[in-house]
Amino acid sequence: MTIKRALISVSDKTGIVEFAKKLEKNGIDIISTGGTFRALKDAGISVIPVSDVTGFPEMMDGRVKTLHPKIHGGILALRDNPGHLKAMEENGIIGIDLVVVNLYPFQETIKKPNVTREEAIENIDIGGPSMIRAGAKNYKYVTVVVDPTQYDDIIARIEGNTLTEEFRLSLAQKAFLHTAIYDSAIANYLSKEIDGDLFPSIFSPSYIKKQDLRYGENPHQKAAFYTNSQMSGGMAGAKQLHGKELSYNNIVDMEAAWNLVQEWKDEAACVIVKHTNPCGVALGENAEDAFTRAFEADSKSAFGGIVAMNRPCDKAAAEKMKPIFFEVIIAPSFTEDALALLSEKKNIRLIEVKPTEEKEWQLHKISGGLLIQTADDIIETKNDWTCVTKRQPTEEEWKALAFAWKVVKHVKSNAIVLTGEKVTYGVGAGQMNRVGAAEIAIAEAGEKCHGAVMSSDAFFPFGDTIEAAGKAGITAVIQPGGSIRDQESIDMANKYGIAMIFTGHRHFKHS
């Protein structure tokens, strides 16, 4: 296919000048609009203003410029249809073979704090989606480009005469996806505006496939990794620096580890996760210290686990981790010497993830539907909690209780966590009864129970768990409270001299 005429109108001008220069070098005429026209003209590129094509000026603050038969006729005409060719000749329509368009930044606009409805509406593109869809529909004769990363490939194919119909069809699919994502963002925004509710009456998320995965949770299951088109942080923005391909289970565990380690901003923290539950969590003076404490908390379970740190991974931390088998190490960054050291291990995955403040709903697929909830990110402090026992916690116990409370919310329910001030001692996860979870945590902690604190993600329905804690030597407990039998647990705590705190907030984690 020979490209004779291109239409360029882009909001994201990344690489557009260089691309247009190469088009011009290949003898292709360029039509352009608005800011794109000015950018190309200022770069010395010969460019035709769209108003010269349509015979009408751009008007209404740029709202109307490309919505014209001489534009859309040039894009949509079937080049082997005599009737279409006759209509083009009679109406002075010249064919447009290449459509290079990306859209007004609607998603970026609505992310701005205090954005007004008027500002959001004004950033809804009309002409852009129309041209993209027209070019995509007529892919047999038109090449449509929506992504700056495609520019080099397009130039190479123009110069190599390899703009095949099959390739143009693949571009058309990407173009329709581009406008679908855009329309979805608009629909979700307007639905929220109309309903005045946190959750829209119609929820239409868009996700883009980042990669195929080797398999799902088990080898007989197929899987792929998709990213939210409206989010940029978290696992979606993770960068793999080294190691073999990530698996489905790797990514699930990575998310669990990263979410937990982000609970701490002011202190170096390390989390080691196995099967989405933390087996070791610790704070330290630095990355090395935090890792050492977390690993020693449960070195047996840590084997083959996922390590997440909230500080850069330096050489000292890397030297401690290198002799141990881990599937993945996650950090905000890796120093050059740490990366070189850990990269000596062929298969270990080294993942760089940048902290993000972006909030995202939690989705859980069910048969025929979807459950949606906000994140469990309530901010709690000591001032929000109540001591319900005769004995008050010591200052050291208060610090340990705050630490344990952050950990337990990330453990599958029923959840019991035993800790010191800066490190976990025992974790009981996902049990069918709370005392069973406590027994697992107590057995894992062993002698470390003496002087430890206990956290529970939900209230104690009976006094038996507190009794088990008292017999093990645990000195303080933090839990939501709210059971009709709270007094039974309070009395048991008083019997063993345990200080017990009610937070008033439950932290179930079922999925």
C-alpha positions in Angstrom: 0.0 0.0 0.0 1.3 3.5 -0.9 0.8 6.3 1.5 0.3 9.6 -0.4 -1.6 11.8 2.2 -1.6 11.8 6.0 -3.7 13.5 8.6 -2.0 14.3 11.9 -3.9 15.6 15.0 -2.5 14.6 18.3 -2.8 15.7 21.9 0.3 13.6 23.0 3.0 15.1 20.8 5.7 12.7 21.8 7.9 12.0 18.8 5.4 13.6 16.4 7.9 16.1 14.8 10.4 13.4 14.1 7.7 11.2 12.7 6.3 13.9 10.5 9.8 14.8 9.1 10.2 11.2 8.0 6.8 11.2 6.4 7.7 14.4 4.5 11.0 12.8 3.5 9.0 9.9 2.0 7.0 12.4 -0.2 3.8 12.2 1.9 1.6 15.3 2.1 0.6 16.2 5.7 -2.7 17.7 6.8 -2.9 18.9 10.4 -5.0 20.9 12.9 -4.6 23.3 15.8 -1.7 22.8 18.1 -0.3 20.0 16.0 -0.3 22.2 12.9 1.7 24.9 14.8 4.2 22.4 16.2 4.9 20.9 12.8 5.1 24.3 11.1 7.4 25.6 13.7 9.7 22.6 13.1 9.9 23.6 9.4 7.7 20.9 8.1 5.5 21.6 5.1 2.0 21.1 6.4 -1.5 21.8 5.1 -4.0 23.4 7.5 -7.2 21.4 7.7 -9.1 24.6 6.9 -7.5 24.7 3.5 -9.0 21.2 2.9 -12.5 21.8 4.2 -12.9 25.4 3.1 -14.1 26.2 6.6 -12.1 27.8 9.4 -11.6 26.0 12.7 -14.4 27.4 14.9 -16.1 27.3 18.2 -12.8 27.3 20.2 -11.6 24.3 18.2 -14.7 22.2 18.8 -15.4 22.1 15.0 -12.5 21.5 12.6 -12.3 18.0 11.1 -16.1 17.2 11.1 -16.4 17.7 7.4 -17.1 15.5 4.3 -13.8 16.4 2.8 -12.1 14.8 5.8 -14.3 11.9 6.5 -15.0 11.2 2.8 -11.2 11.1 2.3 -10.8 8.6 5.1 -13.9 6.4 4.5 -14.0 6.1 0.7 -13.6 2.6 -0.7 -10.8 2.9 -3.2 -12.2 0.1 -5.4 -15.8 1.3 -5.4 -16.7 3.3 -8.6 -19.5 5.1 -6.8 -17.2 6.2 -4.0 -14.5 7.4 -6.5 -17.1 9.3 -8.5 -18.4 11.0 -5.3 -14.8 12.0 -4.4 -14.2 13.4 -7.9 -17.5 15.4 -8.0 -16.9 16.9 -4.5 -13.2 17.6 -4.7 -12.4 15.0 -2.0 -8.8 13.7 -1.9 -8.1 10.3 -0.2 -6.4 10.3 3.2 -4.3 7.1 3.5 -2.8 7.6 7.0 -4.6 8.8 10.1 -2.4 9.7 13.1 -4.6 10.7 16.0 -4.6 10.5 19.8 -7.2 12.1 22.0 -7.8 15.0 24.4 -6.4 14.0 27.8 -9.8 13.3 29.5 -8.4 10.7 31.9 -5.6 13.0 33.0 -8.0 15.9 33.4 -10.4 14.1 35.7 -7.5 13.0 37.9 -6.7 16.6 38.8 -7.8 17.7 42.2 -11.0 19.8 42.3 -11.5 19.5 38.5 -14.8 21.0 37.5 -17.5 19.3 35.4 -17.1 22.0 32.8 -13.4 21.4 32.5 -13.9 17.6 32.2 -16.6 18.0 29.5 -14.4 20.4 27.5 -11.8 17.6 27.4 -14.1 15.2 25.7 -12.7 14.7 22.2 -15.3 14.5 19.4 -13.5 14.8 16.1 -10.6 12.6 17.2 -12.6 9.5 17.9 -14.6 10.0 14.7 -11.4 10.1 12.6 -9.9 7.1 14.5 -13.0 5.0 14.0 -13.3 6.0 10.4 -9.7 5.0 9.7 -10.1 1.8 11.6 -13.3 0.9 9.8 -11.7 1.5 6.4 -8.5 -0.4 7.3 -8.3 -2.1 3.9 -7.3 1.3 2.5 -6.2 3.4 5.5 -3.5 3.0 8.1 -4.6 4.3 11.5 -2.1 5.1 14.3 -3.0 6.0 17.9 0.2 5.3 19.8 3.5 7.2 19.5 5.4 3.9 20.2 4.1 2.7 16.8 5.8 5.5 14.8 9.1 3.8 14.1 7.4 0.6 12.9 5.1 2.6 10.6 8.0 4.4 9.0 9.9 1.2 8.5 6.9 -0.4 6.9 6.3 2.6 4.6 9.9 2.5 3.5 9.9 -1.3 3.2 6.5 -1.4 1.4 5.2 -3.8 4.1 2.0 -2.0 5.3 0.0 -5.1 4.6 -3.7 -5.4 5.1 -3.2 -7.9 7.9 -1.0 -5.3 9.7 -3.5 -2.5 9.1 -6.2 -4.7 10.6 -4.1 -5.1 13.8 -3.8 -1.3 13.9 -7.5 -1.0 13.5 -8.1 -3.3 16.5 -5.8 -1.2 18.6 -7.6 1.9 17.4 -11.0 0.7 18.4 -9.6 -0.4 21.8 -8.2 3.1 22.2 -11.6 4.8 21.7 -13.4 2.1 23.7 -11.1 2.9 26.7 -11.7 6.6 26.2 -15.5 6.2 26.0 -15.5 3.9 29.1 -13.6 6.6 31.1 -16.2 9.2 30.1 -19.2 7.0 30.8 -17.9 6.1 34.3 -17.2 9.8 35.1 -20.6 10.9 33.9 -22.4 8.0 35.7 -20.8 9.2 38.9 -21.8 12.8 38.2 -25.4 11.8 37.5 -25.9 9.2 40.3 -24.0 11.3 42.9 -22.9 8.0 44.3 -19.5 6.5 45.0 -20.3 3.5 42.7 -21.8 4.2 39.3 -25.0 2.5 38.2 -23.0 1.0 35.2 -19.4 0.1 35.8 -17.4 -0.4 32.6 -13.7 -0.7 33.3 -11.1 -1.1 30.6 -7.9 -3.2 31.0 -5.0 -3.6 28.5 -3.1 -6.9 28.2 0.4 -6.4 29.5 1.6 -9.9 28.9 0.6 -13.6 28.6 1.6 -15.7 31.6 3.0 -19.2 31.4 -0.1 -20.5 33.2 -2.5 -19.7 36.0 -2.6 -20.9 39.6 -2.0 -24.4 38.2 -0.3 -25.6 35.0 -3.6 -26.6 33.4 -5.0 -23.1 33.7 -4.3 -20.3 31.2 -3.6 -16.8 32.4 -2.7 -13.2 31.3 -1.8 -10.0 33.1 -3.9 -6.9 32.3 -3.4 -3.4 33.6 -6.0 -0.7 34.4 -5.9 1.9 31.6 -6.6 4.6 34.1 -3.9 3.7 36.6 -0.2 4.2 36.4 1.2 3.0 39.7 1.4 -0.2 41.7 2.0 -3.6 40.0 0.8 -2.1 36.7 3.8 0.1 36.6 6.3 -2.5 37.9 9.5 -2.9 36.0 11.3 -6.3 35.9 15.0 -5.7 36.0 16.2 -9.3 36.0 15.0 -12.9 36.1 12.7 -15.4 34.4 9.1 -14.6 33.4 6.6 -13.8 36.2 3.9 -16.3 36.9 0.3 -15.7 37.9 1.0 -16.8 41.5 4.1 -14.5 41.6 2.0 -11.5 40.7 -0.7 -12.3 43.3 2.0 -12.7 46.0 3.8 -9.6 44.9 0.6 -7.5 45.3 0.1 -8.9 48.8 3.7 -8.2 49.8 3.8 -4.7 48.3 0.5 -3.6 49.8 1.7 -4.7 53.3 5.1 -3.1 53.1 3.5 0.2 52.1 1.9 0.5 55.5 5.2 2.1 56.7 6.5 5.3 55.3 8.9 6.7 57.9 10.7 3.4 58.8 12.5 0.8 56.8 10.3 -2.2 56.5 10.5 -5.7 54.9 7.8 -8.2 54.2 8.2 -11.9 53.2 5.1 -13.5 51.8 4.1 -17.1 51.0 0.8 -17.9 49.4 -0.4 -14.3 49.9 0.1 -14.4 53.7 3.1 -12.7 55.5 5.4 -15.2 57.2 7.9 -12.5 58.3 7.4 -8.7 58.7 9.9 -6.4 60.4 11.0 -2.8 60.8 14.7 -2.0 60.9 17.4 0.7 60.9 17.8 0.2 57.1 16.9 -2.3 54.4 19.5 -4.9 55.5 18.4 -4.8 59.1 14.7 -5.0 58.2 15.3 -7.9 55.9 17.4 -9.8 58.4 14.7 -9.4 61.1 11.9 -10.4 58.7 13.8 -13.5 57.5 14.7 -14.7 61.0 11.0 -14.3 62.1 10.2 -17.5 60.1 13.2 -18.6 58.0 11.6 -22.0 57.3 8.4 -20.5 55.6 10.5 -17.8 53.9 12.1 -20.3 51.6 10.8 -19.6 48.1 8.9 -16.6 49.2 8.4 -13.0 47.9 10.4 -10.3 49.5 9.2 -6.7 49.5 11.1 -3.7 50.9 10.0 0.0 51.2 13.6 1.2 50.8 16.1 0.8 48.0 17.8 -2.5 47.9 21.5 -1.8 48.5 24.5 -4.1 48.4 24.4 -4.9 52.1 20.8 -6.2 51.9 21.6 -8.0 48.6 24.5 -9.8 50.2 22.1 -11.1 53.0 19.5 -12.2 50.4 21.7 -13.8 47.8 22.4 -17.1 49.6 18.6 -17.7 50.1 16.1 -19.0 47.5 13.5 -16.4 46.8 11.1 -16.2 43.9 10.9 -12.4 43.7 12.5 -9.4 45.4 10.6 -6.1 45.1 11.9 -2.7 46.0 11.4 1.0 45.0 14.9 0.7 43.4 18.1 -1.3 43.3 21.6 0.1 43.6 23.9 -0.9 40.8 26.0 -3.1 43.0 23.0 -4.8 44.5 21.5 -5.4 41.0 24.8 -6.9 39.8 25.1 -9.1 42.8 21.6 -10.5 42.7 21.7 -10.9 38.9 24.3 -13.6 39.4 21.3 -15.7 40.3 19.8 -16.6 36.9 16.1 -17.1 37.8 15.4 -14.7 40.6 13.0 -11.9 39.6 14.1 -8.4 40.6 11.2 -6.0 40.4 11.2 -2.2 40.7 7.9 -0.7 41.9 7.4 2.9 42.7 5.2 3.9 45.6 1.8 5.4 44.6 -0.9 7.3 46.3 -3.5 6.3 43.6 -6.6 4.8 45.1 -8.2 1.8 43.4 -11.3 -0.2 44.0 -11.0 -3.8 44.9 -12.7 -6.1 42.4 -13.7 -9.7 43.0 -15.2 -11.7 40.1 -18.1 -14.0 40.8 -20.1 -16.1 38.3 -22.1 -13.6 36.2 -21.1 -10.6 38.1 -18.5 -8.5 40.0 -18.1 -7.4 43.6 -16.6 -4.0 44.1 -15.4 -2.4 47.3 -13.1 0.5 48.4 -9.7 -0.4 49.8 -9.2 -1.2 53.5 -7.1 1.9 54.0 -8.7 3.5 57.0 -6.3 5.6 59.0 -6.2 4.6 62.7 -4.1 5.9 65.6 -3.7 5.3 69.2 -6.2 8.1 69.9 -8.9 6.2 68.2 -8.5 3.1 70.4 -9.8 2.2 73.9 -8.2 0.1 76.6 -11.0 -2.0 78.1 -8.9 -3.9 80.8 -7.6 -3.0 84.3 -4.1 -2.9 83.0 -3.0 -0.3 80.5 -0.4 -1.2 77.9 3.2 -0.1 78.5 4.7 2.4 76.0 6.6 -0.6 74.4 3.4 -2.6 74.2 1.5 0.3 72.5 4.2 0.4 69.8 4.0 -3.3 69.3 0.2 -3.3 69.2 0.3 -0.6 66.5 2.8 -2.7 64.5 0.7 -5.9 64.9 -2.5 -4.1 63.9 -1.0 -3.0 60.6 0.2 -6.6 59.9 -3.0 -8.4 60.8 -5.2 -6.5 58.2 -3.1 -8.2 55.5 -3.5 -11.7 56.7 -6.3 -14.0 55.5 -9.2 -14.3 57.9 -9.5 -15.7 60.5 -6.2 -14.0 61.4 -4.1 -13.9 64.5 -0.6 -12.3 64.6 1.9 -12.3 67.4 4.6 -9.6 67.4 7.2 -7.7 69.3 7.6 -4.0 68.8 9.2 -4.3 65.3 9.0 -7.9 64.2 6.4 -10.7 63.8 6.8 -13.9 65.9 3.9 -16.0 64.7 1.1 -15.8 62.1 -2.1 -17.8 62.1 -3.9 -17.3 58.8 -7.2 -18.4 57.1 -8.5 -20.7 59.8 -12.1 -21.7 60.3 -12.1 -20.7 63.9 -10.2 -17.9 65.8 -8.7 -20.0 68.5 -7.3 -22.4 65.9 -5.5 -19.5 64.2 -4.2 -18.4 67.7 -2.9 -21.9 68.4 -1.0 -21.9 65.1 0.5 -18.5 65.8 1.4 -19.5 69.4 3.1 -22.7 68.3 5.1 -20.9 65.6 6.2 -18.2 68.1 7.3 -20.7 70.8 9.2 -19.0 73.6 8.9 -15.6 71.9 5.3 -15.6 73.1 6.5 -14.4 76.5 6.0 -10.6 76.5 4.6 -10.6 72.9 1.4 -8.9 71.8 -1.5 -10.4 69.9 -3.6 -8.8 67.1 -6.9 -10.2 65.8 -8.6 -9.1 62.6 -12.0 -9.5 64.2 -13.6 -9.8 67.6 -13.3 -12.9 69.9 -16.6 -14.7 70.1 -15.5 -16.4 73.3 -12.9 -16.0 75.9 -10.9 -19.2 74.9 -8.5 -17.3 72.6 -7.6 -14.9 75.3 -7.1 -17.8 77.7 -4.7 -19.4 75.2 -2.8 -16.1 74.9 -2.6 -15.7 78.7 -1.2 -19.3 79.2 1.4 -18.6 76.4 2.7 -15.5 78.2 1.2 -12.9 75.8 0.9 -9.5 77.6 -1.3 -7.3 75.4 -4.0 -7.8 72.8 -5.5 -5.6 70.1 -8.8 -6.5 68.5 -11.9 -4.7 67.1 -14.3 -5.6 69.9 -18.1 -5.7 69.3 -19.0 -9.2 70.3 -22.1 -9.7 72.5 -19.6 -11.7 74.7 -16.9 -9.1 74.9 -17.1 -9.1 78.6 -16.0 -12.8 78.7 -12.8 -11.8 76.8 -12.3 -8.8 79.0 -12.6 -10.9 82.2 -10.2 -13.5 80.8 -7.7 -10.7 80.0 -8.0 -9.3 83.5 -7.5 -12.8 85.0 -4.1 -13.1 83.2 -3.1 -9.5 83.6 -3.3 -8.8 79.9 -3.8 -5.3 78.6 -6.5 -5.3 75.8 -7.3 -2.7 73.3 -10.6 -2.3 71.3 -10.1 -0.5 68.0 -13.7 -0.4 66.8 -12.7 -1.4 63.2 -12.6 -5.0 61.8 -10.1 -6.0 59.1 -11.5 -9.2 57.5 -9.5 -10.3 54.4 -11.3 -13.0 52.6 -9.7 -12.7 49.2 
